[in-house]
Amino acid sequence: VRKLIDDEGSPVDIDPDAWKLRRRKAPDELAMIHRAVECTEAMYARAREIIEPGITELEVFNQLHAAAVSTAGEQLTAIGNDYQCNSPGGPPRNRAAQDGELFILDLGPAYRGYYADNCRTIAVNRKPTDQQQKAAEAIVGVLDMVENTVRPGVSAREVYLTAKTMLDDFESNAFFHHLGHGFGLFPHEAPHLNPNWD
C-alpha cells in the first residue's frame, strides 16, 4: 500500500494511481454495473411506452425513476440528470413535449454506487422527419465505426476525430459533445473519447 504521507511528512497524491486502478473492474463491480444497465433498459422501455405529445418532462422523469427503482429492487445511488425534451440535456421541467420534437434522454442510474450511462433519442410523435431520420442514420454510422475501431492501444483522440469528420460530413460543426467515456464509480471515467485524450 502506498503511503499517503511521504518521509518528509508531505501529502502524496494517489489520485493518478487510483484512477488507473479503476479502469479495470472486478467481477463484483461488473455485476453492479450490469444491474445499473438493466435499470437503463427498463427506463428506456418505459420511455417508449409513455412519450407522446403533451407528456411533461417531470412525468417522464417520475415514471422512468419508478421503472429503474422497480428493476433494482431498492433505492438507487443516483438517477442521472438529462430529462429535457427538445434540448441537449438538463433536469426535467414542467414542460410538455410537443409534436415533432425529439426527446433526448441521457440516463445514468447508479446501483450501489456503480453507474451506467447511455443516451437514446425518441421522436415524440413516433414519426421522425426525413432530416431526423438521416441524422439518426449518421449517428448509427458513427456508432458502428466506434464498435469496429475501439481496441486497446487505439488513440481515443483519433476515434473522436474520425467521428467528428463523419458527423461534419452530415452537418458541419453540429457535433459539440464528447463521443463517449468509461464509467464505474463515477458516471464519467477513463478512457475518454474526446480530442484531449490520446
C-alpha positions as CSV (number, residue, x, y, z in Angstrom):
1,V,0.0,0.0,0.0
2,R,1.4,3.4,-1.0
3,K,1.9,5.8,1.9
4,L,-0.4,8.9,1.9
5,I,2.4,10.9,3.6
6,D,6.0,10.8,2.3
7,D,9.1,10.6,4.5
8,E,9.1,14.4,4.9
9,G,5.6,14.5,6.2
10,S,4.1,15.9,3.0
11,P,0.9,14.5,1.4
12,V,1.3,12.2,-1.6
13,D,-1.2,12.5,-4.4
14,I,-2.5,9.0,-5.0
15,D,-5.3,10.1,-7.4
16,P,-3.4,9.1,-10.6
17,D,-2.8,5.6,-9.3
18,A,-6.4,5.2,-8.1
19,W,-7.8,6.4,-11.4
20,K,-5.6,3.9,-13.2
21,L,-6.7,1.1,-11.0
22,R,-10.4,2.0,-11.6
23,R,-10.0,1.3,-15.3
24,R,-10.2,-2.4,-14.7
25,K,-13.4,-3.7,-13.0
26,A,-13.6,-6.7,-10.7
27,P,-16.4,-9.3,-11.2
28,D,-18.4,-7.9,-8.3
29,E,-18.1,-4.4,-9.8
30,L,-19.2,-5.6,-13.2
31,A,-22.2,-7.3,-11.7
32,M,-23.3,-4.0,-10.2
33,I,-22.7,-2.1,-13.4
34,H,-24.8,-4.7,-15.3
35,R,-27.6,-4.1,-12.8
36,A,-27.4,-0.4,-13.4
37,V,-27.5,-1.1,-17.2
38,E,-30.6,-3.2,-16.6
39,C,-32.1,-0.2,-14.9
40,T,-31.5,1.9,-18.0
41,E,-33.1,-0.8,-20.2
42,A,-36.2,-0.6,-18.1
43,M,-36.2,3.2,-18.2
44,Y,-36.0,3.3,-22.0
45,A,-38.6,0.6,-22.4
46,R,-40.9,2.7,-20.2
47,A,-40.0,5.9,-22.1
48,R,-41.0,4.3,-25.4
49,E,-44.4,3.4,-23.9
50,I,-45.2,6.8,-22.4
51,I,-43.6,9.5,-24.5
52,E,-46.2,11.3,-26.7
53,P,-47.2,14.9,-27.3
54,G,-48.4,16.5,-24.1
55,I,-46.5,14.4,-21.5
56,T,-44.4,16.6,-19.3
57,E,-40.7,16.2,-18.6
58,L,-41.4,15.8,-14.9
59,E,-43.9,13.0,-15.6
60,V,-41.3,11.2,-17.8
61,F,-38.7,11.6,-15.1
62,N,-41.1,10.3,-12.4
63,Q,-42.1,7.2,-14.4
64,L,-38.5,6.4,-15.5
65,H,-37.3,6.8,-11.9
66,A,-40.0,4.3,-10.8
67,A,-39.1,1.9,-13.6
68,A,-35.4,1.9,-12.5
69,V,-36.1,1.5,-8.8
70,S,-38.5,-1.3,-9.5
71,T,-35.8,-3.1,-11.6
72,A,-33.1,-2.5,-9.0
73,G,-35.4,-3.6,-6.1
74,E,-34.1,-0.8,-4.0
75,Q,-33.3,2.9,-3.9
76,L,-30.7,3.9,-6.4
77,T,-27.5,5.9,-5.6
78,A,-28.2,8.2,-8.5
79,I,-30.7,8.5,-11.4
80,G,-29.0,10.8,-13.9
81,N,-29.9,14.4,-14.8
82,D,-30.8,14.7,-18.5
83,Y,-34.5,14.6,-18.9
84,Q,-35.3,17.6,-21.2
85,C,-37.3,17.4,-24.4
86,N,-36.2,19.5,-27.4
87,S,-32.9,20.2,-25.6
88,P,-29.4,18.6,-25.5
89,G,-29.9,18.0,-21.8
90,G,-30.8,19.2,-18.3
91,P,-33.1,18.4,-15.4
92,P,-36.8,17.9,-16.0
93,R,-39.0,20.9,-16.3
94,N,-42.8,21.2,-16.0
95,R,-42.8,21.5,-19.8
96,A,-45.0,19.4,-22.2
97,A,-43.4,17.5,-25.1
98,Q,-44.6,18.8,-28.4
99,D,-45.5,17.1,-31.7
100,G,-42.4,16.9,-34.0
101,E,-39.8,17.3,-31.2
102,L,-37.1,14.9,-30.1
103,F,-36.9,13.7,-26.5
104,I,-33.2,13.1,-25.8
105,L,-32.7,11.1,-22.7
106,D,-29.2,10.6,-21.3
107,L,-29.7,8.2,-18.4
108,G,-27.2,7.4,-15.7
109,P,-28.6,5.5,-12.9
110,A,-26.2,4.1,-10.2
111,Y,-26.8,0.8,-8.5
112,R,-25.0,0.6,-5.1
113,G,-22.6,3.3,-6.3
114,Y,-21.8,1.9,-9.8
115,Y,-23.1,3.8,-12.8
116,A,-24.4,3.1,-16.2
117,D,-24.6,5.9,-18.7
118,N,-26.2,5.9,-22.2
119,C,-28.3,8.1,-24.4
120,R,-31.3,7.5,-26.6
121,T,-33.5,9.8,-28.7
122,I,-37.2,9.3,-29.2
123,A,-39.4,11.1,-31.7
124,V,-42.2,12.4,-29.5
125,N,-44.9,11.6,-32.2
126,R,-43.1,8.4,-33.3
127,K,-42.8,9.9,-36.8
128,P,-39.3,11.3,-37.3
129,T,-38.9,13.8,-40.1
130,D,-36.7,12.8,-43.1
131,Q,-34.0,15.1,-41.6
132,Q,-34.3,13.5,-38.2
133,Q,-34.1,10.0,-39.7
134,K,-31.0,11.0,-41.7
135,A,-29.4,12.3,-38.6
136,A,-30.1,9.1,-36.8
137,E,-28.5,7.1,-39.6
138,A,-25.4,9.3,-39.5
139,I,-25.1,8.7,-35.8
140,V,-25.6,4.9,-36.2
141,G,-22.8,5.0,-38.8
142,V,-20.5,6.6,-36.2
143,L,-21.5,4.0,-33.5
144,D,-20.7,1.2,-36.0
145,M,-17.3,2.8,-36.7
146,V,-16.6,3.1,-32.9
147,E,-17.6,-0.5,-32.3
148,N,-15.3,-1.7,-35.1
149,T,-12.4,0.6,-34.1
150,V,-12.1,0.8,-30.4
151,R,-9.4,-1.6,-29.1
152,P,-6.5,-1.4,-26.6
153,G,-3.8,0.9,-28.0
154,V,-6.1,2.8,-30.3
155,S,-5.9,6.6,-29.8
156,A,-9.1,7.9,-28.2
157,R,-8.4,11.3,-29.8
158,E,-8.2,9.7,-33.3
159,V,-11.5,7.8,-32.8
160,Y,-13.1,11.1,-31.7
161,L,-11.7,13.0,-34.7
162,T,-12.9,10.3,-37.2
163,A,-16.4,10.5,-35.6
164,K,-16.3,14.3,-35.8
165,T,-15.4,14.2,-39.5
166,M,-18.2,11.7,-40.2
167,L,-20.7,13.9,-38.5
168,D,-19.4,17.1,-40.0
169,D,-20.0,15.5,-43.4
170,F,-23.6,15.3,-42.4
171,E,-23.9,18.7,-40.9
172,S,-20.9,21.0,-40.4
173,N,-20.0,21.8,-36.8
174,A,-23.1,20.1,-35.4
175,F,-21.1,17.8,-33.1
176,F,-20.2,19.7,-29.9
177,H,-20.1,16.9,-27.4
178,H,-17.6,14.2,-26.3
179,L,-18.0,10.9,-28.1
180,G,-18.1,8.6,-25.1
181,H,-16.3,7.5,-22.0
182,G,-15.9,4.8,-19.4
183,F,-18.0,4.6,-16.3
184,G,-17.9,2.9,-12.9
185,L,-17.9,4.6,-9.5
186,F,-18.4,7.9,-11.4
187,P,-20.6,8.4,-14.5
188,H,-17.6,9.6,-16.5
189,E,-14.3,7.6,-16.1
190,A,-11.4,6.8,-18.4
191,P,-11.0,6.3,-21.2
192,H,-12.5,9.5,-22.7
193,L,-13.2,9.7,-26.4
194,N,-12.5,13.3,-26.9
195,P,-9.9,15.5,-28.6
196,N,-7.9,16.0,-25.4
197,W,-7.4,12.3,-24.5
198,D,-4.8,10.4,-26.6
